[in-house]
């Protein structure tokens, strides 16, 4: 057999979220765009900003499915 190596790039799932390099790139891009932010730079978790709520909704992402949390 002479199979060609796949040129597809992975979109890895880690538990119930996107992980791997794609997840990292999405997080960095969303932060740069101001769609997500941290209250303090040392915080582990991000929150969705008002701008992010508008932009994710434009993309067709139903963020009402995300439960509020104390961050």
C-alpha positions in Angstrom: 0.0 0.0 0.0 1.2 3.5 -0.8 -1.0 5.9 1.2 -0.3 9.6 1.1 0.1 11.3 4.5 -2.9 13.3 5.4 -2.7 17.1 4.9 -5.7 17.7 7.2 -5.0 19.7 10.3 -6.5 18.4 13.6 -9.2 20.1 15.6 -8.6 18.2 18.8 -11.2 17.9 21.5 -10.1 17.8 25.2 -13.0 16.7 27.4 -15.8 19.0 26.0 -13.7 21.8 24.6 -11.3 22.4 21.7 -7.8 21.7 22.7 -4.4 21.5 21.0 -2.9 24.2 18.8 -6.3 25.2 17.3 -7.7 25.9 20.8 -4.7 27.9 21.7 -4.9 29.9 18.4 -8.6 30.6 19.0 -8.0 31.8 22.5 -5.1 34.1 21.5 -7.1 35.5 18.6 -10.3 36.1 20.6 -8.2 37.8 23.3 -6.5 40.0 20.7 -9.9 41.0 19.3 -11.2 41.8 22.7 -13.9 39.1 22.6 -12.5 37.5 25.7 -10.5 38.9 28.6 -9.1 38.3 32.0 -9.8 40.5 35.0 -6.2 40.2 36.0 -3.3 39.0 33.8 -2.5 36.2 36.3 -6.1 34.8 36.2 -6.4 31.3 34.8 -9.9 31.9 33.3 -11.2 34.3 30.7 -14.6 35.9 30.5 -16.6 36.8 27.4 -16.7 40.6 27.0 -19.7 42.6 25.7 -18.0 42.9 22.3 -17.4 39.1 22.4 -21.1 38.5 23.1 -22.0 40.5 20.0 -19.4 38.9 17.8 -20.0 35.3 18.8 -23.7 35.9 18.2 -22.9 37.2 14.7 -21.0 33.9 14.1 -24.1 32.0 15.0 -22.8 30.8 18.4 -25.5 30.6 21.0 -23.7 31.8 24.1 -26.9 31.6 26.1 -26.0 28.0 26.6 -23.0 29.1 28.7 -23.8 29.3 32.4 -22.5 32.3 34.3 -19.8 31.5 36.8 -18.0 33.5 39.5 -14.5 34.0 38.0 
